[in-house]
Amino acid sequence: MAEQEEEWRGKIGRLSVEEINAFLDEGQFCRLGCLDEDGWPYVVPCWFEFRDGVFFIVPRAKSAWARHLQRDKRCFLCIDESTRFNRRVLVKGVAEIVEEPNIGGKWVEIARRMSIRYLGEHGPSYLEPTMQEPRWLVRVTPVKMRTWQGVDWHKRYKHGNW
């Protein structure tokens, strides 16, 4: 009976490796944080692909934040869902510019997969008309990843656990 009364909390705690991979494959948006040229936080929502332990992001050529990452490689990714269970993956990472703006680079296949993941059958209809628009390819390598799910506090936040 007690378990049924607590179902509203969802599964509580860190996500397993399998849960992380499944969650990151669902098509949640990423919020990427970096520092602008004046040192202020700059946060932008973007699509991403998680593969082989790293995140790939494909900014448009004129995306200010791509230049911010080129100047200062430190970044932070927040990937979460807007439900009460609020699964989330938080990533402190280092950005590497794999490609500066170009047409037809390595970014193309990643962008194709992302367009289908985010827009389903309409992905190609969105992407194909813009294939002549140059894009960057950024790889974010995690330095630290934290995850959480469910409606409860981690023990480190509770009084007496400092």
GIKABEL-V737893 format. One record per pair of residues at least 4 apart in sequence whose ideal C-beta (glycine too) atoms are under 7 Angstrom apart, sorted by the first residue. I is the first residue (numbers start at 1). J is the second residue. Records with the same first field share a line. If there is no record, write none. Layout:
I: J, J
This chain:
1: 5
2: 6
8: 151
9: 150, 151, 152
10: 85, 149, 150, 151
11: 149, 150
12: 149, 150, 152
13: 149, 150
14: 147, 148
15: 19, 20, 23, 87, 147, 149
16: 20
17: 21
18: 22
19: 23
20: 24, 89, 147
21: 25
23: 87, 89
24: 50, 79, 89
27: 117, 118
28: 79, 80, 81
29: 45
30: 46, 48, 77, 79
31: 43, 45, 78
32: 43, 44, 46, 57, 65, 75, 77
33: 41, 42, 43, 75, 76
34: 42, 65, 68, 69, 72, 75
35: 39, 40, 41, 42, 68, 72
36: 40, 42, 68
42: 65, 68
44: 65
46: 57
47: 114, 118
48: 55, 56, 57
49: 56, 110, 113, 114
50: 55
51: 56
54: 139, 140, 141
55: 77, 91, 140
56: 110, 137, 139
57: 138, 140
58: 107, 110, 111, 114, 135, 136, 137
59: 63, 65, 66, 135, 136, 138
60: 133, 135
61: 101, 133, 134, 135, 136
64: 68
65: 69
66: 70, 136, 138
67: 71
68: 72
69: 73, 75, 95, 97, 138
70: 97
73: 94, 95, 96
74: 94
75: 93, 95, 140
76: 91, 92, 93
77: 91, 93, 140
78: 88, 90
79: 88, 89
80: 86, 87, 88
81: 86, 87
84: 151
85: 149, 150, 151
87: 149
88: 147, 148
89: 145, 147
90: 145, 146
91: 140, 142, 145
92: 143, 144
93: 140, 141, 142, 143
94: 141, 143
95: 138, 140
96: 139, 141
97: 136, 138
98: 106, 137, 138, 139
99: 105, 106, 107, 136, 137
100: 136
101: 134, 135, 136
102: 134
103: 132, 134
104: 108
105: 137
106: 137
107: 111, 135, 137
108: 112
109: 113
110: 114, 137
111: 115, 127, 135
112: 116, 127
113: 117
114: 118
115: 119, 123, 124, 126, 127
116: 120, 123
118: 123
119: 123, 126
122: 126
123: 127
124: 128
127: 131
148: 154
153: 157, 158
155: 161
156: 161
